[in-house]
């Protein structure tokens, strides 16, 4: 016969605490670490498991956090989703992960759907930061934005894209590159994002000629866009706004009989672990994904619990110089 589920009152009696204090301890808030450890040990001994339905009815919270990804075809965003999901679980919350597939209209529909499902909060890497629905949405539930800033968020982890673009383009220029192809996941239906705008501004400052083109995150779309870019008046280097897009450049170069970096240099933008396994290794910009995950989970947990003031964390990048970028100044002629 199955054992009856232990209740929070039984844990309270065994620990000598109130049910409210036990609830706080199980969630790791408002009590000392020693109390958290003691309560969780007793709960485990008694076989206590939180009843999600009862907890939601009592607290008005579901324990679910919406995680809205711009495109899960981007390998870096996949890693981000895995990290955030695991991090939320450590805070006794669960991630409801949805994919906007690079479409701003779908992003809006999914964001409103998550709100209507009464998630406790939303973590989003917005495709269209300027969309007019964001302030209204942020007023109805806690939102943590990753990447670009949104009006009205509870907190945000903002990428210093100006610095990231500058690192990449200055590195290419220092290696003698003057004509640079840029592959961006931005669609014609998506307003210019800050990173794209920074490319044109920095190109003018550095005296670079830029060939800008859209490329999907998926292997076939990125390879097709890269093949078009490398056919005809070929740039000496290609800068990609995602490492997953840069992998498409590697595939296109192979199909066209071009060597990297002998015929064309390649740079990525997010330092996915796979980038160090390529031949040659992909030069890229590292955004410290572990730091982004940690900050996002912490800020979301605080916001969902109604704790803390609005915070803004600025994530600064570092350059990873690797073998996919040739030094043209060393070549004769």
C-alpha positions as CSV (number, residue, x, y, z in Angstrom):
1,X,0.0,0.0,0.0
2,X,1.5,3.4,-1.0
3,X,2.7,5.6,1.9
4,X,0.7,8.7,2.6
5,X,2.3,11.9,1.5
6,X,3.9,13.7,4.5
7,X,2.4,17.2,5.1
8,X,4.2,20.5,5.7
9,X,2.6,20.5,9.2
10,X,4.3,17.2,10.0
11,X,7.6,18.7,9.0
12,X,6.8,21.7,11.2
13,X,6.1,19.5,14.2
14,X,9.3,17.5,13.7
15,X,11.4,20.7,13.5
16,X,9.6,22.8,16.1
17,X,9.0,25.5,13.5
18,X,5.8,27.1,12.2
19,X,4.5,25.8,8.8
20,X,5.3,29.3,7.3
21,X,8.9,29.0,8.5
22,X,9.2,25.5,7.0
23,X,7.8,26.8,3.7
24,X,10.4,29.5,3.7
25,X,13.2,27.1,4.5
26,X,12.1,24.7,1.8
27,X,12.3,27.6,-0.7
28,X,15.6,28.8,0.7
29,X,14.3,32.3,1.7
30,X,14.0,34.5,4.8
31,X,15.7,31.9,7.1
32,X,19.3,31.0,7.9
33,X,21.3,28.5,5.9
34,X,21.4,26.3,9.0
35,X,17.6,26.3,9.2
36,X,17.3,25.5,5.5
37,X,19.6,22.5,5.9
38,X,17.9,21.2,9.0
39,X,14.4,21.5,7.5
40,X,15.3,20.0,4.2
41,X,16.9,17.0,6.0
42,X,13.8,16.4,8.1
43,X,11.6,16.8,5.0
44,X,13.7,14.2,3.2
45,X,13.5,11.8,6.2
46,X,9.7,12.1,6.4
47,X,9.4,11.8,2.6
48,X,7.8,15.2,2.2
49,X,7.2,16.5,-1.3
50,X,5.6,19.8,-2.0
51,X,2.2,19.5,-3.6
52,X,2.4,22.0,-6.5
53,X,-1.4,22.4,-6.7
54,X,-1.8,23.1,-3.0
55,X,1.1,25.5,-3.1
56,X,-0.2,27.4,-6.1
57,X,-3.7,27.7,-4.4
58,X,-2.2,28.9,-1.2
59,X,0.4,31.3,-2.6
60,X,-1.1,32.3,-5.9
61,X,2.1,31.1,-7.5
62,X,2.6,28.2,-9.9
63,X,6.3,27.6,-9.5
64,X,6.6,27.9,-13.3
65,X,8.9,30.4,-15.0
66,X,8.4,31.1,-18.7
67,X,11.7,31.0,-20.7
68,X,11.1,32.5,-24.2
69,X,14.0,31.9,-26.5
70,X,14.6,33.8,-29.7
71,X,15.6,30.7,-31.7
72,X,16.5,27.3,-30.3
73,X,18.3,26.6,-33.6
74,X,21.0,28.8,-32.1
75,X,23.3,26.4,-30.2
76,X,24.3,29.1,-27.7
77,X,20.6,29.7,-26.9
78,X,20.2,26.0,-26.4
79,X,23.0,26.1,-23.8
80,X,21.5,29.1,-22.2
81,X,18.1,27.4,-21.9
82,X,19.6,24.3,-20.4
83,X,21.6,26.3,-17.8
84,X,18.6,28.5,-16.8
85,X,16.3,25.5,-16.5
86,X,18.8,23.7,-14.2
87,X,19.4,26.9,-12.2
88,X,15.7,27.5,-11.7
89,X,15.3,23.9,-10.5
90,X,17.8,24.5,-7.8
91,X,15.5,27.3,-6.6
92,X,12.5,25.0,-6.6
93,X,11.1,26.3,-9.8
94,X,10.5,24.9,-13.3
95,X,11.1,26.4,-16.7
96,X,8.5,26.3,-19.3
97,X,10.6,26.7,-22.5
98,X,9.1,28.1,-25.7
99,X,10.8,28.9,-29.0
100,X,10.0,32.1,-31.0
101,X,11.9,30.6,-34.1
102,X,13.3,34.0,-34.9
103,X,9.8,35.5,-35.6
104,X,8.9,38.7,-33.7
105,X,5.1,38.1,-34.3
106,X,5.4,34.6,-32.8
107,X,7.5,36.0,-29.9
108,X,4.6,38.4,-29.0
109,X,2.0,35.6,-29.2
110,X,4.1,33.3,-27.0
111,X,4.9,36.0,-24.5
112,X,1.1,36.8,-24.0
113,X,0.3,33.1,-23.9
114,X,2.8,32.6,-21.0
115,X,1.3,35.5,-19.2
116,X,-2.2,34.1,-19.6
117,X,-1.0,30.7,-18.2
118,X,0.0,32.6,-15.1
119,X,3.6,31.8,-14.9
120,X,5.4,33.4,-11.9
121,X,7.7,35.3,-14.2
122,X,9.3,35.4,-17.7
123,X,12.9,35.3,-18.8
124,X,13.3,36.4,-22.4
125,X,16.0,37.1,-24.9
126,X,13.9,39.5,-27.1
127,X,13.9,39.5,-30.8
128,X,12.3,42.9,-31.0
129,X,13.1,45.0,-28.0
130,X,11.2,48.0,-29.4
131,X,7.9,46.1,-29.7
132,X,5.1,48.2,-28.1
133,X,3.6,45.2,-26.1
134,X,6.6,44.8,-23.8
135,X,5.8,47.6,-21.3
136,X,2.2,46.3,-20.8
137,X,3.5,42.8,-20.4
138,X,6.1,43.8,-17.9
139,X,3.5,45.6,-15.8
140,X,1.5,42.3,-15.5
141,X,4.3,40.0,-14.4
142,X,8.0,40.0,-13.5
143,X,10.2,40.0,-16.6
144,X,14.0,39.5,-16.8
145,X,15.4,40.4,-20.2
146,X,18.6,38.9,-21.5
147,X,20.7,40.6,-24.2
148,X,18.8,43.8,-25.1
149,X,17.1,46.2,-22.7
150,X,13.3,46.3,-22.3
151,X,11.1,49.0,-20.8
152,X,9.5,48.1,-17.5
153,X,11.4,44.9,-16.7
154,X,11.9,43.7,-13.1
155,X,15.6,43.2,-14.0
156,X,17.8,42.7,-17.1
157,X,21.1,41.2,-18.0
158,X,22.2,43.4,-20.9
159,X,25.0,42.5,-23.4
160,X,27.5,45.3,-24.1
161,X,27.1,44.7,-27.8
162,X,28.9,47.9,-28.7
163,X,32.0,46.5,-27.0
164,X,31.5,43.0,-28.5
165,X,31.2,44.4,-32.0
166,X,34.2,46.7,-31.5
167,X,36.4,43.8,-30.2
168,X,35.5,41.7,-33.3
169,X,35.9,44.4,-36.0
170,X,39.1,45.9,-34.4
171,X,40.6,42.4,-34.4
172,X,39.8,41.9,-38.0
173,X,41.2,45.3,-39.0
174,X,44.4,44.7,-37.0
175,X,44.9,41.6,-39.1
176,X,44.7,43.6,-42.3
177,X,41.0,42.9,-43.3
178,X,39.2,45.8,-45.0
179,X,36.2,44.1,-46.6
180,X,34.1,42.2,-44.1
181,X,31.0,40.2,-44.7
182,X,28.5,40.2,-41.7
183,X,25.9,37.5,-41.2
184,X,23.1,38.4,-38.8
185,X,20.0,36.5,-37.7
186,X,18.0,39.7,-37.9
187,X,15.1,39.3,-40.3
188,X,13.6,42.0,-42.6
189,X,10.5,41.9,-40.3
190,X,12.7,42.7,-37.2
191,X,13.7,46.3,-36.5
192,X,17.4,47.0,-36.4
193,X,18.9,45.6,-33.2
194,X,21.6,47.5,-31.4
195,X,24.4,45.1,-32.4
196,X,23.6,45.5,-36.1
197,X,23.6,49.3,-35.7
198,X,27.0,49.1,-34.0
199,X,28.5,47.3,-36.9
200,X,27.8,50.1,-39.3
201,X,29.0,52.7,-36.9
202,X,32.2,50.9,-36.1
203,X,32.8,50.1,-39.8
204,X,32.7,53.8,-40.6
205,X,35.1,54.6,-37.8
206,X,37.5,51.8,-38.8
207,X,37.3,52.4,-42.5
208,X,35.8,49.0,-43.3
209,X,33.6,48.0,-46.2
210,X,30.7,45.9,-44.9
211,X,28.6,43.4,-46.8
212,X,25.6,42.7,-44.5
213,X,23.3,39.7,-45.0
214,X,20.6,37.8,-43.1
215,X,21.3,34.2,-42.1
216,X,19.1,31.8,-40.1
217,X,20.6,30.0,-37.2
218,X,19.9,26.5,-38.6
219,X,22.6,24.7,-40.6
220,X,20.9,24.8,-44.0
221,X,19.9,28.5,-43.8
222,X,23.3,29.7,-42.5
223,X,25.2,27.6,-45.1
224,X,23.0,29.0,-47.9
225,X,23.5,32.6,-46.8
226,X,27.3,32.1,-46.4
227,X,27.5,30.5,-49.8
228,X,25.8,33.5,-51.4
229,X,28.2,35.8,-49.5
230,X,31.3,34.0,-50.6
231,X,30.3,33.8,-54.3
232,X,31.4,36.7,-56.4
233,X,33.1,39.7,-54.8
234,X,34.3,37.7,-51.8
235,X,35.1,39.5,-48.5
236,X,38.4,38.6,-46.9
237,X,36.6,37.9,-43.6
238,X,33.1,37.0,-42.4
239,X,31.9,38.1,-39.0
240,X,28.9,36.1,-37.7
241,X,26.5,37.2,-35.0
242,X,26.3,33.6,-33.6
243,X,28.8,30.8,-33.7
244,X,26.1,28.5,-35.1
245,X,26.0,30.8,-38.1
246,X,29.8,30.7,-38.4
247,X,29.5,26.9,-38.7
248,X,27.5,27.5,-41.8
249,X,30.4,29.5,-43.2
250,X,32.7,26.6,-42.6
251,X,30.3,24.3,-44.5
252,X,29.9,26.8,-47.4
253,X,33.7,27.3,-47.6
254,X,34.1,23.5,-47.9
255,X,31.5,23.2,-50.6
256,X,33.1,26.0,-52.6
257,X,36.6,24.6,-52.2
258,X,37.8,27.5,-50.0
259,X,40.2,27.2,-47.1
260,X,39.8,28.8,-43.7
261,X,41.7,31.1,-43.0
262,X,43.7,30.8,-46.3
263,X,40.9,32.1,-48.6
264,X,38.5,33.6,-46.0
265,X,38.7,34.3,-42.3
266,X,35.8,33.7,-40.0
267,X,34.7,35.1,-36.6
268,X,31.8,34.1,-34.3
269,X,30.1,35.9,-31.5
270,X,29.3,33.7,-28.5
271,X,32.1,31.1,-27.9
272,X,30.0,27.9,-28.0
273,X,32.0,25.0,-26.7
274,X,31.9,23.4,-30.1
275,X,33.9,26.3,-31.6
276,X,37.1,25.1,-30.0
277,X,36.7,21.7,-31.7
278,X,36.6,23.0,-35.2
279,X,39.7,22.9,-37.5
280,X,40.8,25.6,-37.4
281,X,39.4,26.7,-34.0
282,X,36.9,29.5,-34.4
283,X,37.9,33.0,-33.3
284,X,34.9,34.4,-31.4
285,X,33.6,36.7,-28.7
286,X,33.0,35.1,-25.2
287,X,30.0,36.4,-23.2
288,X,30.5,34.2,-20.2
289,X,27.4,32.1,-20.4
290,X,27.8,30.8,-16.9
291,X,27.7,34.3,-15.5
292,X,24.6,35.1,-17.6
293,X,22.8,32.0,-16.3
294,X,23.7,32.7,-12.7
295,X,22.6,36.4,-12.9
296,X,19.4,35.6,-14.8
297,X,18.3,32.9,-12.3
298,X,19.1,35.0,-9.3
299,X,17.3,38.1,-10.6
300,X,14.3,36.1,-11.6
301,X,14.0,34.3,-8.3
302,X,14.2,37.6,-6.4
303,X,11.6,39.2,-8.7
304,X,9.2,36.3,-8.5
305,X,9.4,36.4,-4.7
306,X,8.8,40.1,-4.7
307,X,12.3,40.8,-3.3
308,X,14.8,43.3,-4.3
309,X,14.7,46.5,-6.5
310,X,15.0,46.6,-10.2
311,X,18.6,45.7,-11.2
312,X,20.6,46.0,-14.4
313,X,23.6,43.7,-15.0
314,X,25.8,44.6,-17.9
315,X,27.6,41.6,-19.4
316,X,31.0,42.6,-20.9
317,X,32.6,40.3,-23.5
318,X,36.2,39.1,-24.1
319,X,37.9,38.3,-27.4
320,X,39.0,34.7,-28.1
321,X,41.7,34.9,-30.7
322,X,42.0,31.6,-32.6
323,X,43.2,30.2,-35.9
324,X,40.2,31.0,-38.1
325,X,41.4,34.6,-38.7
326,X,44.4,35.1,-40.9
327,X,46.9,38.0,-40.5
328,X,46.9,39.5,-44.0
329,X,49.8,41.8,-43.1
330,X,52.1,38.8,-43.1
331,X,51.3,37.9,-46.7
332,X,53.6,39.2,-49.5
333,X,52.3,41.8,-51.9
